[in-house]
Amino acid sequence: MSDEKRGVFAISVAAGMVRMEVQNLRVYERRGLLRPDRTEGGTRLYSRADIEVLHRIRDLLAEGLNLAGVAKVLELEAENARLRRRLARTGEG
């Protein structure tokens, strides 16, 4: 697992990094917007990649999207990234 995707930040630290309430991070996880790592004891650990997603969620909410809209945008952005990687591998990008 890359360092960027390894969970290292506790939920309170992650919430502080993105200026959100801890409860919001729990809601976003329940809604499937991100999936932080878990310790054996069940403690959430957020990675740098998770922090980037949280920043994106915050920005999209600030633009007026609701959580369903945020989920769709994140889904489309992830698909776009997958397609770009695929094109780059085939040398067509």
GIPE-V228458 format. One record per residue. PSI is psi in radians with two decimals (none if undefined). Layout:
((PSI) (PSI))
This chain:
((2.33) (2.72) (-0.60) (-0.46) (0.02) (2.22) (2.14) (-0.31) (2.24) (2.80) (-0.68) (-0.65) (-0.80) (-0.77) (-0.72) (-0.64) (-0.55) (0.12) (0.92) (2.85) (2.57) (-0.70) (-0.63) (-0.72) (-0.67) (-0.72) (-0.78) (-0.65) (-0.80) (-0.61) (-0.04) (0.29) (-0.40) (2.82) (1.57) (2.73) (2.85) (2.47) (3.02) (-0.51) (-0.05) (0.04) (2.32) (2.41) (2.11) (2.42) (3.01) (-0.63) (-0.70) (-0.70) (-0.71) (-0.73) (-0.73) (-0.69) (-0.74) (-0.74) (-0.84) (-0.79) (-0.75) (-0.69) (-0.68) (-0.48) (-0.09) (0.05) (2.61) (3.09) (-0.58) (-0.72) (-0.73) (-0.79) (-0.76) (-0.76) (-0.80) (-0.70) (-0.82) (-0.67) (-0.69) (-0.72) (-0.73) (-0.78) (-0.73) (-0.78) (-0.68) (-0.71) (-0.73) (-0.78) (-0.71) (-0.66) (-0.57) (-0.10) (0.26) (-0.09) (none))
